[in-house]
Structures are given as structure tokens and as C-alpha cells.
Amino acid sequence: MANAEPSSPPSLYAAREPVFPKKVSGKFRNLKWVIMIVTLGIYYLTPWIRWDRGPNLPDQAVLVDLANRRFFFFWIEIWPHEFYFIAGLLVMAGLGLFLFTSALGRVWCGYACPQTVWTDLFILVERWIEGDRNARLRLHRQKKWDVRKARIRLTKYIVWILIAAATGGAWVFYFADAPTLLVDLFTLNAHPIAYTTVGILTATTFFFGGVAREQVCIYACPWPRIQAAMIDEDTLIVGYREWRGEPRKHSEEVKAGAEQGDCIDCMACVNVCPVGIDIRDGQQLECITCALCIDACDDIMEKIGKPRGLIDYMALTDETLEREGKPPKPIIKHILRPRTIMYTSLWSLVGVLLVFALFIRADIEMTVAPVRNPTYVVLSDGSIRNTYEVRLLNKHGEDRPFRLSVKGDPAIRLQLEGTPYDTVDVPADTTKLQRVYLVAAPGAAAAQVERTDVRLWVEDISNGERAYKDTIFNGVE
């Protein structure tokens, strides 16, 4: 008997089956529409909000000034040495994500994540152009390309590209004066970096929102793998009341004569799911908790005269109670529990500290760097001179005159390089590097000892605001 040919190993790769969600209406779908409109409105319109920033900066409310490494948000101005504000906001964002996930599961993913928002927008365009789920499925399964299919697909791709280009264009407007940059982009006078950035963001938005869609959430995003640490038995997540819905209409149990549950196996929950899962199979990594399956199922339950809530937000503790015929816990008890209270407290603490730091910071600042080569100079009259590089920071929107002075040994006097006066004008929203000399007269105590503590003061003559830095005066060793 001839040896049978060895069978080829099974393929470990499964081709992607595109997901075509069906149109659904309901309170959660309406909530998603509102959030999508608000978030996209904020993103696209914010660069166009005007704010007076003086003569040297664009009149833009939100501006990332990369050239000077500054960030402007309405009346708030963050300088490079104040990066702790950005770090604090990132900490608050992380704590907020932990809080919402521990209370309501992947509610961020389902409603406000940029991937979800733009995917919703792209699916909306696809539905307008190609039709609802069944029409899109027929078009997808049509192997032969004809004029109609080519026209529909081309129209869809053009609209997608326009949305993607608007997305990339809106991003670069945060880094320069939006009206000026818009004209420069269309007249081909913008910097090549602007065109490169718009091109990259256009391509990535088109791919992530139109092509990859749920694949980004399932395979690229790390949050589905992390969220399990944030969820416990009291977290409200989207689930299926199996004890009420089973056995389903077309199950073997019903065919054998068992009493049917509330689920009629209509597949409405599956057809509206943007990631293509069946929530009746239990919690799955792919589920983004968008709750569209709740809207779809509630609609079917109303039509067949059954109570709503076969698919609903619920916690594991509620499942145990409901299986025993007891009412579930009040929602407030699920939300207010030690874990969420801890996250809320930490989030509030960081926020309060940031607001406190914002209000106590000065509008003028200075840094002092002694010039070490040489440490001091002996002048012709025997005086000892030290040199310092003083950097003056003016956070106001107009030029300000600053007066410098020194406190410590009365025998030490201050001189400014380039001017016989003790004042210097600092331009609006800039730093000015000023060389400063401290001179100790011959025979003064500071000139005869190795180190003397001194304090340099800077005063805004316009409003009397002051700041200081301590440093060292070096005498004869």
C-alpha cells in the first residue's frame, strides 16, 4: 500500500470578515451621536477660536508654540520649565480612565475614543452612500465590478479622503495661526512639514477609520488587555441575561419541547455590533461597551411584548441576585464603592494641586547662572567683579520694564551690560538673556572672603511684582 501524502498543517491565519453594522436607534445610539458631534466640533473648531495674545503671537485661544516650546490655552500659558502641568493633566487623564473603567467598563472605548468617533463617522458616510447593512453586504459580495459598484465605492472613498484631510488639516492648525496657515496650505506657501503632517494624518485617519476599524480596537490597542485589572464584580458592563433569554427560539432544547426564553434569536444584537461579536456568548475582549446591542434588543422586546433589558448594563453581583429572584443593587451602590472613591479622590487631589500651582505662579521669573571662567576679575582699582547670566521671563502680553537689584553685602553694587541703568525692557511673552555684573569695592568684606551669599531681585516696574534668586559672590581666595 502506497504511503499517503502528508496532510498540510492547518492555517493559523483567518482572513478578516468585514463588519457592516446595521442602523439602530435608541438612547445609547443618540448619546453616541451627541458625543460624536461635540468631540468632533471641539477638535475641528477649537483652532479658530480667537484670543488676543499681543503683537508677537497669533491671536489664537489654543496654540502649541513649538518654536518657543510653549503651550497656550485661553488665558493659561505653559512654559518649558512648567511641564509639570502637562504631566499633571496626563496623570488626571489616566486616573479618569481608571475611574470610568472601574465604574462602567470600557465606556471610554465605546463613546469617546477617537478611533470610535471617527469610525462611527466613516460608517455613517458609508451607510449614506451604500445603504444599510444588507445593501452593503450585497455590494461587498458582488465579485464583478460594474459601473454602479465603481461609482459607489469611488464616491465613498472621496468623502472619506475629504474627512481624513480635514482631520489632518485641523491638527496642524493647532501649531500656527489657523487662518494664515489655511491660506498658505491652499496657495502652496506652507512649510513642507505642514504638508507632510497633513498627508500622514490623512492616510492614517483613512486607514484606521475606514479600512481597519474594529481591527485597531482588537489587535492594536493595549487597553482591552489592561481593563481586566480595572473591573471587578460590581462594575457595570453590557451583558446578556442568560437566565431570562435561554433557551433561544431555534435551539435544540426548544425543538425538543422545552419552554422558550425571551430571546427569539433574531440576531439584531449581532447585526448592530461594530466589532461583530455576539454579546450572548458572554464578556469578550473585543466588546467596546458601546451598548448598541441594548438599543437593538430593547426594540425587539417591545415589538414582541417582552420586558426590555434582556441585554443591559449589569454587574456580576446583579446576576447572582437576579438568578435568585431578588432585585439588583441600585446603580449608585455600583458606582460609589471603595475603588471608585479612591480614583475620584486621587483625581481631585491632582486637579486641586494643579489649580493651586497655577494661581500661585508668578508672571515674571528669573534664572541666574554665574559665569565660572573666570570665577572673578580684579579690576584696575582693586574691585572684585563677578559675572552672571540672568534670564528674565516676561509672561505678559506686552513689553515690560524690569528693574534688577542686589541684596546682601551693602558694598556690592550691580551693573547691567549694555546700559548705565538698572532697568531693562523685556519683550512680551519672551525671555531675555541679560549679562549682570556684581562689583565689590576694594577692602569690602565680600571682596576678601571666598564666598558671600547674595540675592538678586527683579521687579516689574509696571505693577510692582517681584521675584528673586539666591546666588554666590566669589571674593579673593
C-alpha positions as CSV (number, residue, x, y, z in Angstrom):
1,M,0.0,0.0,0.0
2,A,1.4,3.4,-1.0
3,N,2.2,5.8,1.7
4,A,-0.4,8.6,1.9
5,E,0.8,12.0,1.2
6,P,1.3,14.0,4.5
7,S,-1.5,16.5,5.1
8,S,-0.6,20.1,5.1
9,P,-0.7,21.8,8.5
10,P,-3.8,23.8,9.3
11,S,-3.6,27.5,8.5
12,L,-3.1,29.7,11.6
13,Y,-4.4,32.8,9.7
14,A,-8.1,33.5,9.3
15,A,-9.0,36.1,6.7
16,R,-10.8,39.1,8.1
17,E,-14.6,39.1,7.6
18,P,-15.6,42.8,7.2
19,V,-18.2,44.0,9.7
20,F,-21.2,46.0,8.4
21,P,-23.2,47.3,11.4
22,K,-26.9,47.7,10.9
23,K,-28.5,51.1,11.6
24,V,-30.1,51.2,15.1
25,S,-31.9,53.9,17.1
26,G,-32.3,54.3,20.8
27,K,-31.0,56.2,23.8
28,F,-27.4,54.9,23.6
29,R,-27.2,55.5,19.9
30,N,-28.5,59.0,20.4
31,L,-25.9,59.5,23.2
32,K,-23.2,58.4,20.8
33,W,-24.4,60.9,18.2
34,V,-24.3,63.7,20.7
35,I,-20.8,62.8,21.9
36,M,-19.6,62.4,18.3
37,I,-20.9,65.9,17.4
38,V,-19.4,67.5,20.5
39,T,-16.0,65.9,20.3
40,L,-15.6,66.5,16.5
41,G,-16.8,70.0,17.0
42,I,-14.2,70.7,19.6
43,Y,-11.5,69.2,17.5
44,Y,-12.3,70.9,14.3
45,L,-13.4,74.3,15.6
46,T,-11.0,75.0,18.5
47,P,-8.1,76.3,16.4
48,W,-10.5,79.0,15.0
49,I,-11.3,80.5,18.4
50,R,-9.6,83.9,18.7
51,W,-7.8,85.2,21.7
52,D,-5.7,88.4,22.0
53,R,-2.1,87.4,22.6
54,G,-0.4,90.7,21.9
55,P,1.7,91.8,18.9
56,N,4.2,88.9,18.8
57,L,1.9,85.9,18.8
58,P,-1.1,84.7,16.7
59,D,-4.5,85.7,18.2
60,Q,-5.4,82.0,18.9
61,A,-7.0,80.6,22.0
62,V,-5.3,77.2,21.9
63,L,-1.8,77.3,20.4
64,V,1.2,75.0,20.6
65,D,4.2,77.2,20.0
66,L,6.9,74.7,19.1
67,A,9.5,77.3,18.2
68,N,9.5,78.7,21.8
69,R,8.3,75.4,23.4
70,R,5.2,76.9,24.9
71,F,1.5,75.9,25.1
72,F,-1.3,78.4,25.3
73,F,-4.8,77.6,26.4
74,F,-7.0,80.6,26.6
75,W,-5.6,82.7,29.5
76,I,-3.2,79.9,30.6
77,E,0.4,79.9,29.3
78,I,2.7,76.9,29.9
79,W,6.4,77.4,29.5
80,P,9.0,74.7,29.1
81,H,10.0,74.7,32.8
82,E,6.4,74.3,33.7
83,F,6.0,70.9,32.1
84,Y,4.7,69.5,35.3
85,F,1.3,71.0,34.4
86,I,1.2,68.8,31.3
87,A,2.4,65.8,33.4
88,G,-0.4,66.5,35.9
89,L,-3.0,66.6,33.2
90,L,-1.8,63.3,31.8
91,V,-2.0,61.8,35.3
92,M,-5.5,63.1,35.6
93,A,-6.4,61.6,32.2
94,G,-5.0,58.2,33.4
95,L,-6.9,58.3,36.7
96,G,-10.1,59.4,34.9
97,L,-9.8,56.4,32.5
98,F,-9.3,54.1,35.5
99,L,-12.3,55.6,37.2
100,F,-14.7,55.3,34.3
101,T,-13.5,51.8,33.5
102,S,-13.9,50.6,37.1
103,A,-17.4,52.1,37.2
104,L,-18.8,51.4,33.7
105,G,-16.3,49.2,31.9
106,R,-14.9,50.3,28.5
107,V,-17.2,53.3,28.4
108,W,-14.3,55.4,27.0
109,C,-13.8,53.0,24.2
110,G,-17.5,52.8,23.3
111,Y,-18.2,56.6,23.3
112,A,-15.3,59.0,23.3
113,C,-12.2,57.2,22.0
114,P,-11.0,59.0,18.7
115,Q,-10.9,55.6,17.0
116,T,-14.6,55.0,17.9
117,V,-15.7,58.5,17.0
118,W,-14.0,58.6,13.5
119,T,-15.1,55.0,12.8
120,D,-18.7,56.0,13.6
121,L,-18.4,58.9,11.2
122,F,-16.9,56.8,8.4
123,I,-19.6,54.2,8.9
124,L,-22.3,56.9,8.8
125,V,-20.9,58.1,5.4
126,E,-20.8,54.5,4.2
127,R,-24.4,54.0,5.1
128,W,-25.5,57.2,3.4
129,I,-23.8,56.2,0.2
130,E,-24.0,52.4,0.0
131,G,-27.2,51.8,2.1
132,D,-27.9,49.9,5.3
133,R,-26.3,46.6,6.3
134,N,-28.0,44.3,3.7
135,A,-27.2,46.6,0.8
136,R,-23.6,46.9,1.9
137,L,-23.3,43.1,2.3
138,R,-24.6,42.6,-1.2
139,L,-22.2,45.1,-2.6
140,H,-19.3,43.5,-0.8
141,R,-20.2,40.0,-2.0
142,Q,-20.6,41.2,-5.6
143,K,-17.5,39.8,-7.2
144,K,-17.9,41.5,-10.5
145,W,-17.1,45.2,-10.6
146,D,-19.5,47.2,-12.7
147,V,-20.1,50.9,-13.2
148,R,-22.5,51.1,-10.3
149,K,-20.2,49.5,-7.8
150,A,-17.2,51.5,-9.0
151,R,-19.2,54.7,-8.8
152,I,-20.5,54.0,-5.2
153,R,-17.1,52.9,-3.9
154,L,-15.3,55.9,-5.6
155,T,-17.8,58.3,-4.0
156,K,-17.4,56.8,-0.6
157,Y,-13.6,56.9,-0.8
158,I,-13.6,60.5,-1.9
159,V,-15.8,61.6,1.0
160,W,-13.6,59.5,3.4
161,I,-10.4,61.2,2.0
162,L,-12.0,64.7,2.5
163,I,-12.8,63.8,6.1
164,A,-9.3,62.4,6.6
165,A,-7.8,65.5,5.0
166,A,-9.9,67.8,7.2
167,T,-8.7,65.8,10.2
168,G,-5.0,66.2,9.3
169,G,-5.6,69.8,8.4
170,A,-7.3,70.6,11.7
171,W,-4.3,69.1,13.6
172,V,-1.7,71.4,12.1
173,F,-3.9,74.4,12.8
174,Y,-3.1,74.0,16.5
175,F,0.6,74.8,15.8
176,A,0.2,78.1,13.9
177,D,-2.2,80.8,13.2
178,A,-5.2,78.9,11.7
179,P,-6.4,81.5,9.1
180,T,-2.9,82.3,7.9
181,L,-1.9,78.6,7.6
182,L,-5.1,77.7,5.8
183,V,-4.3,80.3,3.1
184,D,-0.7,79.1,2.9
185,L,-1.8,75.5,2.5
186,F,-4.1,76.2,-0.5
187,T,-1.6,78.7,-2.1
188,L,1.3,76.1,-1.7
189,N,3.2,78.5,0.6
190,A,3.1,76.4,3.7
191,H,6.2,74.8,5.2
192,P,6.9,71.2,3.8
193,I,6.5,69.9,7.4
194,A,2.8,71.1,7.4
195,Y,2.1,69.2,4.1
196,T,3.9,66.1,5.4
197,T,1.9,66.1,8.7
198,V,-1.4,66.6,6.9
199,G,-0.5,63.8,4.4
200,I,0.4,61.3,7.2
201,L,-2.6,62.1,9.3
202,T,-4.9,61.9,6.2
203,A,-3.5,58.4,5.4
204,T,-3.7,57.1,9.0
205,T,-7.3,58.5,9.5
206,F,-8.5,57.0,6.3
207,F,-6.9,53.6,7.1
208,F,-7.9,53.4,10.8
209,G,-11.4,54.8,10.4
210,G,-12.4,53.4,7.0
211,V,-10.3,50.2,6.5
212,A,-9.0,48.8,9.8
213,R,-11.9,49.9,12.0
214,E,-12.5,47.3,14.7
215,Q,-9.2,45.7,14.0
216,V,-7.5,48.6,15.7
217,C,-9.5,48.0,18.9
218,I,-9.0,44.3,18.8
219,Y,-5.3,44.0,17.9
220,A,-3.5,47.3,18.1
221,C,-5.0,48.9,21.2
222,P,-3.5,47.7,24.5
223,W,-6.4,48.8,26.7
224,P,-8.6,45.7,26.2
225,R,-5.7,43.7,27.8
226,I,-5.4,46.2,30.7
227,Q,-9.0,46.8,31.5
228,A,-9.4,43.5,33.3
229,A,-7.4,44.9,36.2
230,M,-9.8,47.8,36.5
231,I,-13.0,45.7,36.5
232,D,-14.5,43.8,39.4
233,E,-17.8,42.1,40.2
234,D,-19.5,45.5,40.8
235,T,-18.5,47.1,37.5
236,L,-21.5,47.9,35.3
237,I,-20.8,46.3,31.9
238,V,-23.0,45.3,28.9
239,G,-24.3,41.8,29.4
240,Y,-26.9,39.3,28.4
241,R,-29.5,38.0,30.9
242,E,-29.0,34.3,30.0
243,W,-31.3,33.1,32.8
244,R,-34.1,35.0,31.1
245,G,-33.3,34.6,27.5
246,E,-32.5,30.9,27.3
247,P,-33.3,28.6,25.7
248,R,-33.5,30.5,22.4
249,K,-36.2,30.1,19.8
250,H,-34.2,28.0,17.4
251,S,-32.3,26.0,20.0
252,E,-32.4,22.2,20.2
253,E,-34.0,22.4,23.7
254,V,-37.0,24.4,22.3
255,K,-37.3,22.0,19.4
256,A,-37.4,19.1,21.9
257,G,-40.3,20.8,23.7
258,A,-38.7,23.0,26.3
259,E,-40.2,26.3,27.2
260,Q,-38.7,29.1,25.1
261,G,-36.9,32.0,26.8
262,D,-37.3,35.7,25.8
263,C,-34.5,35.5,23.2
264,I,-36.0,34.8,19.8
265,D,-32.6,34.5,18.1
266,C,-33.3,37.4,15.8
267,M,-29.5,38.3,15.6
268,A,-30.4,42.0,16.0
269,C,-27.7,42.4,18.7
270,V,-25.1,40.9,16.4
271,N,-26.1,42.8,13.3
272,V,-25.6,46.2,15.0
273,C,-22.3,45.4,16.8
274,P,-19.5,47.5,15.3
275,V,-16.9,44.8,16.2
276,G,-19.1,41.9,15.0
277,I,-19.4,39.8,18.2
278,D,-22.3,38.1,19.8
279,I,-22.8,39.5,23.3
280,R,-24.9,36.4,24.2
281,D,-21.6,34.5,24.3
282,G,-20.5,36.4,27.4
283,Q,-17.9,39.0,28.0
284,Q,-15.3,39.2,25.2
285,L,-12.1,41.2,24.7
286,E,-13.5,42.7,21.5
287,C,-16.5,44.3,23.2
288,I,-16.1,48.1,23.5
289,T,-19.3,48.6,25.6
290,C,-20.9,50.8,23.1
291,A,-24.4,49.5,24.2
292,L,-25.8,49.5,20.7
293,C,-26.9,45.9,21.2
294,I,-29.0,47.2,24.2
295,D,-30.9,49.5,21.8
296,A,-31.4,46.8,19.2
297,C,-32.6,44.2,21.7
298,D,-34.9,46.6,23.6
299,D,-36.6,47.5,20.2
300,I,-37.2,43.8,19.5
301,M,-38.5,43.1,23.0
302,E,-41.1,46.0,22.7
303,K,-42.2,44.6,19.3
304,I,-42.9,41.1,20.8
305,G,-44.4,42.3,24.0
306,K,-41.5,41.3,26.3
307,P,-39.8,43.4,29.0
308,R,-36.9,45.5,28.0
309,G,-33.4,44.8,29.4
310,L,-32.7,41.3,28.1
311,I,-29.3,42.9,27.2
312,D,-28.4,45.7,29.6
313,Y,-25.8,47.3,31.8
314,M,-25.3,45.0,34.7
315,A,-22.8,43.7,37.3
316,L,-21.8,40.2,38.2
317,T,-23.3,40.8,41.7
318,D,-26.6,41.6,40.0
319,E,-26.6,38.4,38.1
320,T,-26.3,36.4,41.3
321,L,-29.2,38.3,42.8
322,E,-31.4,38.1,39.8
323,R,-30.9,34.4,39.4
324,E,-32.3,34.1,42.9
325,G,-35.3,36.2,42.0
326,K,-34.0,39.2,44.0
327,P,-33.9,42.9,42.7
328,P,-30.5,44.1,41.6
329,K,-28.5,46.7,43.6
330,P,-29.2,50.4,43.0
331,I,-26.8,51.8,40.4
332,I,-25.4,54.3,42.9
333,K,-24.1,51.4,45.0
334,H,-22.2,50.0,42.0
335,I,-20.7,53.4,41.2
336,L,-19.8,54.5,44.8
337,R,-17.5,51.9,46.1
338,P,-14.0,51.9,47.6
339,R,-12.2,51.6,44.3
340,T,-14.1,54.4,42.5
341,I,-13.9,56.6,45.6
342,M,-10.2,56.2,45.7
343,Y,-9.8,57.0,42.0
344,T,-12.0,60.1,42.4
345,S,-10.1,61.3,45.4
346,L,-6.7,60.9,43.6
347,W,-8.1,62.6,40.5
348,S,-9.5,65.5,42.6
349,L,-6.3,65.9,44.5
350,V,-4.1,66.2,41.4
351,G,-6.6,68.7,39.9
352,V,-6.6,70.8,43.1
353,L,-2.8,70.8,43.2
354,L,-2.6,71.9,39.6
355,V,-5.1,74.7,40.1
356,F,-3.3,75.8,43.2
357,A,0.1,75.8,41.4
358,L,-1.5,77.7,38.5
359,F,-2.8,80.5,40.7
360,I,0.4,80.9,42.8
361,R,2.9,81.1,40.0
362,A,4.4,84.5,39.2
363,D,4.0,86.3,35.9
364,I,7.8,87.2,36.0
365,E,10.6,84.7,36.7
366,M,14.3,84.7,36.5
367,T,17.2,82.3,36.5
368,V,20.8,83.1,37.5
369,A,23.9,81.3,36.2
370,P,27.3,82.5,37.5
371,V,30.0,82.7,34.8
372,R,32.7,80.4,36.1
373,N,35.5,81.2,33.7
374,P,36.9,83.2,35.3
375,T,35.3,83.0,38.7
376,Y,36.1,86.6,39.4
377,V,38.0,89.5,37.9
378,V,40.2,92.1,39.7
379,L,39.6,95.5,38.2
380,S,42.3,98.2,37.9
381,D,41.1,100.0,41.1
382,G,41.2,96.7,43.1
383,S,37.5,96.0,42.9
384,I,36.3,92.4,42.6
385,R,33.8,91.7,39.8
386,N,31.7,88.6,39.3
387,T,29.7,88.0,36.1
388,Y,26.3,86.3,35.9
389,E,23.9,85.3,33.1
390,V,20.4,86.3,34.1
391,R,17.5,85.1,32.1
392,L,14.4,87.2,32.6
393,L,10.9,85.8,31.7
394,N,8.0,88.1,30.9
395,K,4.7,86.2,30.7
396,H,2.6,89.3,30.0
397,G,1.2,90.1,26.5
398,E,3.1,93.4,26.4
399,D,6.7,94.6,26.9
400,R,7.6,95.3,30.5
401,P,10.4,97.3,32.1
402,F,12.2,95.2,34.8
403,R,14.5,96.6,37.5
404,L,17.3,94.5,38.9
405,S,18.9,94.9,42.3
406,V,21.1,93.0,44.7
407,K,20.7,92.4,48.4
408,G,23.4,91.1,50.8
409,D,26.7,93.0,51.4
410,P,26.0,96.8,51.0
411,A,29.4,97.1,49.4
412,I,28.3,95.1,46.4
413,R,26.8,97.1,43.6
414,L,25.0,95.9,40.4
415,Q,25.8,96.8,36.8
416,L,24.0,95.8,33.7
417,E,25.9,95.1,30.5
418,G,24.9,97.5,27.7
419,T,23.2,100.1,29.8
420,P,24.1,102.5,32.6
421,Y,20.7,102.0,34.2
422,D,19.4,99.2,36.5
423,T,16.4,98.6,34.3
424,V,15.9,96.5,31.1
425,D,13.0,96.1,28.8
426,V,11.8,92.5,28.3
427,P,9.6,91.9,25.2
428,A,6.1,90.4,25.6
429,D,5.9,86.6,26.1
430,T,9.6,86.1,25.8
431,T,12.8,85.5,27.8
432,K,15.7,88.0,27.7
433,L,19.3,87.0,28.5
434,Q,20.9,89.8,30.3
435,R,24.6,89.8,31.5
436,V,24.9,91.2,35.0
437,Y,28.0,92.3,36.9
438,L,28.3,92.4,40.7
439,V,31.2,94.5,41.9
440,A,32.6,94.6,45.4
441,A,34.7,97.7,46.3
442,P,38.3,97.3,47.4
443,G,38.5,96.4,51.1
444,A,34.9,95.3,51.3
445,A,34.2,92.2,53.3
446,A,32.7,90.4,50.2
447,A,36.0,91.1,48.3
448,Q,38.1,89.5,51.0
449,V,36.3,86.3,51.6
450,E,35.9,83.3,49.3
451,R,32.1,83.2,49.2
452,T,29.3,85.6,50.1
453,D,25.6,84.9,49.9
454,V,23.7,87.4,47.8
455,R,20.2,87.7,46.5
456,L,19.3,89.1,43.0
457,W,15.9,90.7,42.8
458,V,13.9,91.6,39.7
459,E,10.9,93.9,39.9
460,D,8.2,94.6,37.3
461,I,8.0,98.4,37.4
462,S,4.5,98.3,35.8
463,N,2.8,96.6,38.7
464,G,5.5,96.1,41.4
465,E,5.6,92.3,41.1
466,R,8.9,90.8,42.3
467,A,10.9,87.7,42.1
468,Y,14.4,86.7,43.3
469,K,17.1,84.1,43.1
470,D,19.9,83.4,45.6
471,T,23.4,83.0,44.4
472,I,27.1,83.3,45.5
473,F,29.6,86.2,45.2
474,N,33.2,85.0,44.9
475,G,35.9,87.0,46.5
476,V,39.7,86.7,46.7
477,E,40.5,83.1,47.7
